[in-house]
Amino acid sequence: MSDGAPRICYLDGEFLPLAEARVSVLDRGFIFGDAVYEVLVALKGRLFALEEHLERFERSLAAVHIAAPLDAAAWRSVLERLVTENGGGDHSVYLQVTRGVAERDHAFPVNVAPTVFAMCRPLTPREGLDRVDAVTLTDNRWLRCDIKATALLANLLLRNLALAAGAYEAVLLRDGEVTEGSSSNVFVVKDGRVWTPPLSHLILPGVTRALLLDVLEGCGIEVAEATVDEALLRAADEVWFTSTTRDLVAVARLDGRVVGDGTQPLAERAWREFQRYKEFRLR
Ligand SMILES: Cc1ncc(COP(=O)(O)O)c(C=O)c1O
């Protein structure tokens, strides 16, 4: 985005300045959080892992019974143009579909066009592996965390509890088992093996999670998609968070205690390999 140029967004078929975009107060996204979303990145102006993100987006839409308003080719062209309109370069790209505008009623309305919105925001590239502090919190979210729904109040409360405790993110525990972070997936390392909780309705199927598992396996690192109980978390040599906008972040201290010996060597290696993988995919 060139200096001073307005940020451009997409709303229901139109590209316009973000500051001018307007949605009805009767939009069910506003009234109920009746909406799903997706976040991906554009690097050097090119959309990274678009197919994987669109696949998950279509699953989220289907799970909440909203008919997909655009097909994959149309999404690609909207998002590519959005990035170009904003000057290319590195961006996080957000897209959202709500069930549309209707009189407030819990019952789904019929014959209502979904609201389609997308925006992007400049992304500062990371120079290296970030290290953060984390705290454990009880996962008190709903039981459909596999849907990327905009109704994120529980996640917001958890994230802000973590921030209030001086941490960056929370490792969430449900019935003594790790689920994920408030806006990330969780990996742990023990004795050279990498563990991450299996996919289920309790976690978001993170795109970074899936790509990183492939990258690790490609490097000959042993990975297990298996239950991570609290004992394994506390005994871990390393703990990582993964997400689209941050890639992989290592946990330096968990609940105030240094994780492992504090060096996170596998996280360093995984971060470098993941950067290489991104460059390879964007060639
Ligand atoms: C709850 C939750 N889990 C996991 C993730 C990571 O998913 P991805 O790697 O696709 O960004 C996110 C990303 O926002 C999230 O909100």
The ligand as an SDF file (V2000), in Angstrom:
LIG
                    3D

 16 16  0  0  0  0  0  0  0  0999 V2000
   -8.6660  -20.9180   17.4390 C   0  0  0  0  0  0  0  0  0  0  0  0
   -7.6120  -20.9980   16.3820 C   0  0  0  0  0  0  0  0  0  0  0  0
   -6.8760  -22.1220   16.2760 N   0  0  0  0  0  0  0  0  0  0  0  0
   -5.9080  -22.2310   15.3500 C   0  0  0  0  0  0  0  0  0  0  0  0
   -5.6030  -21.1860   14.4890 C   0  0  0  0  0  0  0  0  0  0  0  0
   -4.4940  -21.3400   13.4830 C   0  0  0  0  0  0  0  0  0  0  0  0
   -5.0240  -21.5890   12.2070 O   0  0  0  0  0  0  0  0  0  0  0  0
   -4.2400  -21.1640   10.8870 P   0  0  0  0  0  0  0  0  0  0  0  0
   -2.8960  -21.8100   10.9560 O   0  0  0  0  0  0  0  0  0  0  0  0
   -5.0720  -21.7100    9.7850 O   0  0  0  0  0  0  0  0  0  0  0  0
   -4.1660  -19.6810   10.9010 O   0  0  0  0  0  0  0  0  0  0  0  0
   -6.3540  -20.0040   14.5550 C   0  0  0  0  0  0  0  0  0  0  0  0
   -6.0650  -18.8890   13.6300 C   0  0  0  0  0  0  0  0  0  0  0  0
   -6.5890  -17.8350   13.7280 O   0  0  0  0  0  0  0  0  0  0  0  0
   -7.3760  -19.9150   15.5220 C   0  0  0  0  0  0  0  0  0  0  0  0
   -8.1230  -18.8040   15.6240 O   0  0  0  0  0  0  0  0  0  0  0  0
  1  2  1  0
  2  3  1  0
  2 15  2  0
  3  4  2  0
  4  5  1  0
  5  6  1  0
  5 12  2  0
  6  7  1  0
  7  8  1  0
  8  9  2  0
  8 10  1  0
  8 11  1  0
 12 13  1  0
 12 15  1  0
 13 14  2  0
 15 16  1  0
M  END
$$$$
